[in-house]
Amino acid sequence: MVHGAGTGEMRVMLRETRPEDVPRFFEHQTDPEGMWMVGSVRPNHLDRDAFIARWDAILANDTLIKRAIILTHPESAAANTAEIVVGSINCFERVPDPARPCTIFPGPEIGYWLGREHRGKGIASVAVKLFLAEVTRRPLYARAASDNVGSIRVLQKAGFTEIGREMFFANMRGADGKGEEIEETMMVLE
Ligand SMILES: CC(C)(COP(=O)(O)OP(=O)(O)OC[C@H]1O[C@@H](n2cnc3c(N)ncnc32)[C@H](O)[C@@H]1OP(=O)(O)O)[C@@H](O)C(=O)NCCC(=O)NCCS
């Protein structure tokens, strides 16, 4: 178990993202499997300095809600010790990006990313529910490659429903790293 109340079990919690989390996010978000799941990343995504500079701007922007997903022991949570940063979850207003054209929703989106070794353990399901208890604005939107069944399942379990599908250019897919058009599922939580 990675969450629960029993002594010795690790519990999923969220806290404000801190600058020292960002190098860990870089590790999480440059894993080839994760980039394949997401489908599309920024052209300079693998540039560590650019990644950290982008996060500097995110952390300085008070209109964005950004949380680190951590594992901690319940008995040490109050002291804020012995935590493991396992991922990131955020709420943001998407701005049109010619490099990644897509539907711009009439409200904020959520997005999340776990380190590879932390996937498949139920962590995202817990993290999204904790985040939605804290971020009460509705409707909230989300999108995922239609073959990212884990992400779509996480959203469905949290109450999101499908509102449409569209194609997008996934630069992390296709043969020879050339990218390809793939389908994305758009979802809303009313
Ligand atoms: C998508 C992601 C967040 C899922 O996190 P996770 O902690 O592994 O998800 P959970 O363990 O909570 O699983 C949720 C459900 O999806 C299913 N699932 C998870 N990964 C799956 C996979 N690769 N294939 C099929 N089902 C999967 C689980 O079985 C579970 O279903 P259930 O509750 O009905 O049994 C994680 O894989 C990740 O960070 N991927 C890289 C980044 C990414 O894709 N972010 C989302 C972009 S839209």
The ligand as an SDF file (V2000), in Angstrom:
LIG
                    3D

 48 50  0  0  0  0  0  0  0  0999 V2000
   -0.6640    8.5440  -16.2780 C   0  0  0  0  0  0  0  0  0  0  0  0
   -0.1040    8.3960  -14.8630 C   0  0  0  0  0  0  0  0  0  0  0  0
   -0.2070    9.7230  -14.1440 C   0  0  0  0  0  0  0  0  0  0  0  0
   -0.9330    7.3430  -14.1300 C   0  0  0  0  0  0  0  0  0  0  0  0
   -0.4610    7.3180  -12.8000 O   0  0  0  0  0  0  0  0  0  0  0  0
   -0.5620    5.9900  -11.9010 P   0  0  0  0  0  0  0  0  0  0  0  0
   -0.2510    6.3600  -10.5040 O   0  0  0  0  0  0  0  0  0  0  0  0
    0.2470    4.9370  -12.5530 O   0  0  0  0  0  0  0  0  0  0  0  0
   -2.0990    5.6550  -12.0280 O   0  0  0  0  0  0  0  0  0  0  0  0
   -2.9010    4.7210  -11.0020 P   0  0  0  0  0  0  0  0  0  0  0  0
   -1.9540    3.6850  -10.5050 O   0  0  0  0  0  0  0  0  0  0  0  0
   -3.6010    5.6010  -10.0400 O   0  0  0  0  0  0  0  0  0  0  0  0
   -3.9080    3.9790  -11.9780 O   0  0  0  0  0  0  0  0  0  0  0  0
   -5.1790    4.4730  -12.2830 C   0  0  0  0  0  0  0  0  0  0  0  0
   -5.9070    3.4290  -13.0840 C   0  0  0  0  0  0  0  0  0  0  0  0
   -5.3240    3.3280  -14.3840 O   0  0  0  0  0  0  0  0  0  0  0  0
   -4.8650    2.0240  -14.6280 C   0  0  0  0  0  0  0  0  0  0  0  0
   -3.5750    2.1560  -15.2630 N   0  0  0  0  0  0  0  0  0  0  0  0
   -2.5090    2.8680  -14.8370 C   0  0  0  0  0  0  0  0  0  0  0  0
   -1.5030    2.7860  -15.7300 N   0  0  0  0  0  0  0  0  0  0  0  0
   -1.9490    1.9890  -16.7120 C   0  0  0  0  0  0  0  0  0  0  0  0
   -1.3700    1.5130  -17.9290 C   0  0  0  0  0  0  0  0  0  0  0  0
   -0.1330    1.8670  -18.2960 N   0  0  0  0  0  0  0  0  0  0  0  0
   -2.1150    0.7000  -18.7020 N   0  0  0  0  0  0  0  0  0  0  0  0
   -3.3780    0.3650  -18.3560 C   0  0  0  0  0  0  0  0  0  0  0  0
   -3.9890    0.7850  -17.2130 N   0  0  0  0  0  0  0  0  0  0  0  0
   -3.2710    1.5840  -16.4200 C   0  0  0  0  0  0  0  0  0  0  0  0
   -4.7390    1.3730  -13.2710 C   0  0  0  0  0  0  0  0  0  0  0  0
   -4.9050   -0.0260  -13.3630 O   0  0  0  0  0  0  0  0  0  0  0  0
   -5.8530    2.0360  -12.5000 C   0  0  0  0  0  0  0  0  0  0  0  0
   -7.0960    1.4550  -12.8200 O   0  0  0  0  0  0  0  0  0  0  0  0
   -8.0910    0.9380  -11.6670 P   0  0  0  0  0  0  0  0  0  0  0  0
   -8.0450    1.9510  -10.5620 O   0  0  0  0  0  0  0  0  0  0  0  0
   -9.3920    0.8220  -12.3580 O   0  0  0  0  0  0  0  0  0  0  0  0
   -7.5140   -0.3650  -11.2390 O   0  0  0  0  0  0  0  0  0  0  0  0
    1.3840    7.9490  -14.9000 C   0  0  0  0  0  0  0  0  0  0  0  0
    1.5030    6.7790  -15.6730 O   0  0  0  0  0  0  0  0  0  0  0  0
    2.3190    8.9930  -15.4670 C   0  0  0  0  0  0  0  0  0  0  0  0
    2.7620    9.8910  -14.7530 O   0  0  0  0  0  0  0  0  0  0  0  0
    2.6210    8.8780  -16.7960 N   0  0  0  0  0  0  0  0  0  0  0  0
    3.5350    9.8190  -17.4590 C   0  0  0  0  0  0  0  0  0  0  0  0
    2.9520   11.2230  -17.5790 C   0  0  0  0  0  0  0  0  0  0  0  0
    1.5250   11.2240  -18.0580 C   0  0  0  0  0  0  0  0  0  0  0  0
    1.1070   10.4290  -18.8880 O   0  0  0  0  0  0  0  0  0  0  0  0
    0.7690   12.2080  -17.5180 N   0  0  0  0  0  0  0  0  0  0  0  0
   -0.6100   12.4140  -17.9070 C   0  0  0  0  0  0  0  0  0  0  0  0
   -0.6700   13.2200  -19.1280 C   0  0  0  0  0  0  0  0  0  0  0  0
   -2.3380   13.4190  -19.7030 S   0  0  0  0  0  0  0  0  0  0  0  0
  1  2  1  0
  2  3  1  0
  2  4  1  0
  2 36  1  0
  4  5  1  0
  5  6  1  0
  6  7  2  0
  6  8  1  0
  6  9  1  0
  9 10  1  0
 10 11  2  0
 10 12  1  0
 10 13  1  0
 13 14  1  0
 14 15  1  0
 15 16  1  0
 15 30  1  0
 16 17  1  0
 17 18  1  0
 17 28  1  0
 18 19  1  0
 18 27  1  0
 19 20  2  0
 20 21  1  0
 21 22  1  0
 21 27  2  0
 22 23  1  0
 22 24  2  0
 24 25  1  0
 25 26  2  0
 26 27  1  0
 28 29  1  0
 28 30  1  0
 30 31  1  0
 31 32  1  0
 32 33  2  0
 32 34  1  0
 32 35  1  0
 36 37  1  0
 36 38  1  0
 38 39  2  0
 38 40  1  0
 40 41  1  0
 41 42  1  0
 42 43  1  0
 43 44  2  0
 43 45  1  0
 45 46  1  0
 46 47  1  0
 47 48  1  0
M  END
$$$$
